[in-house]
Amino acid sequence: MANNSDPVFTISLEKGLADRRRMPIGQVLSVLNEVRHMLIEAGREIQKERGIECPALDFGLELIADGEGRAFSAGSFRASMAITSDVEVGIEAARRVLDTVYDLGKKPMGRAHDGARFTPTGARIVNRLDRMTFLQQRSKAQAKFQVHVPRTLKPDEKMRTKAVFGEPAVKRLVALREPVFSEEGVVLYGKLVELKDRTQLDSSAGKFWGELRRDNGERWRVEFSEEYQAAVVPLFRQQVRIFGTAQYFQTRAPKLVPTEKPQPEDPKDYVAAFDELFGSNRNLYNADFETLLRKRYGED
């Protein structure tokens, strides 16, 4: 439960529709949700850096009401989240969020690869911020982020305490959506685990999306043309082979744009592969399979 000794992360929505003391509820909830995920994902990356392989934490985030329980004041909506557990990591996660937002708003514009390099933590934060660009594009509003660390926790005096997510940062994110480079003639194998229709977005007209999960754990976004719908739908949750153009990004998972109809992957016959490969170097080793196994495991 939150108390006065907890660090507090505050989100203020200002300008645009916020000047009317009203905001679309869906936008407000989306912003709060993205900020929550930014803090959690940044915290998990921090713990991985510290050697924890499977971190699981949410900092006990709690919304705090002001003394009169109001969310709007003159020209802004304000919400505060208290960090009630794993405080040290939570403060560091908040610092990285503020640093990333500040840098996005200050760096000069340019192509996606011009001077833009993000740590794994920064890339996750940028990906979440990219989902918040609707705030400025639709409501002409901006978000101000602030963090307050009580003196009892001995705050770092050099720590940034506020940053603004406004038009300059949004323009920077739009530039970062461009691929760093593309590669034609790529063949990917994996399991098609997700299909999505995003036709409510103008840029997705005539397209639908999938996620390809490769055997090595990589996840690829796949941008299908509607002409492939009849071929793709039966392949959902199947092992597939997809040929197309790969695009690589700074802050997003790589994307594959198919240039041929996806095909089911040929089933793997490990027994046949063993039969084909076994004995290919028999003259070199001059021994049968059982003898090689005993030598390998020190039984001879």
Steps between C-alpha positions, in 0.01 A plus 500: 500500500632845401630741764690828510838325493438334161648631174227641274489506119259765369342527155347833396311538171513861390393729212267399217181337624634510855448878495127426489535296821388187318677219315377184321497234767656243267802724444547566870483130587739415215756753623484369856533143377798577277678687782439207731650261247796733440590492867451124532691408184784739581518347848520150360784598267683656796464179699628296205805727493550411866500128425138408570394278209122493557402825674135543595396826660255786461633731775164483677383797290200678650302802378485787748216753519558859608350637819165561331508199267513714183680400181468826302631843589513809278630376165623156595417147607725359767553150636765377743636149550670404824785245486438289808734203450844428347553872550867519397435336163180699460685831541763392246224396257334841541833670436549310176149585383559871563844493333357329191208744469735796546745371237224439246386860532850648477684301233509650147269356239637271233480153356429217741863384504662845536647491849209299643623213716294359783579261780255210545332702776483814287358305204219362715416846633505650150270224375247588772532872432434433133160364601425832668550718192122512457495740795667779308368405155131476598458714811787746444596431860836423655600289797729624775669235712639576843648291779527594865738308725461571875808628681489196726603290198801726435417596140778553247529876455611451138193293412265654247164565666280599204469469123239595240360268235379750241516581130884482459510151656206385287674618181811314608299181551340533157853511352598192701217302341698490177707183455873524556559270204318241287603162365331330205469130436481391864351162593373454857379183669291497816158472658226745401357576845292814452283672239367855535275725295584869539281640225381780730840659432532673163855369454378140538236509227527188283731329751485273801773401741647188650775403739756239407679331788826338391662197664774724646242714683504796258165664435429659164210718395358387166309745281272297274317634197128415485569292190670243726212469748363171363848344517596641842193429715529117481865532606419666835691322781689293242868478410542705183754624246471863390701667222518879475673827585634550854504844663701575815421779747662679794216458746265237358514132421613430142232478233461266205292599196419179307547505123366146453220299656608353835539123495484234771847398609606153390481265799835425662601133487787474746534125454544539125749780555699280736499214250621735227778664702625208707805351343590801288839510677525131578838465330638784711390357836532132401242387757133412523243720674494310831881520529494875433241549775710310752805708411301821520381427854823346624377143523794355306 
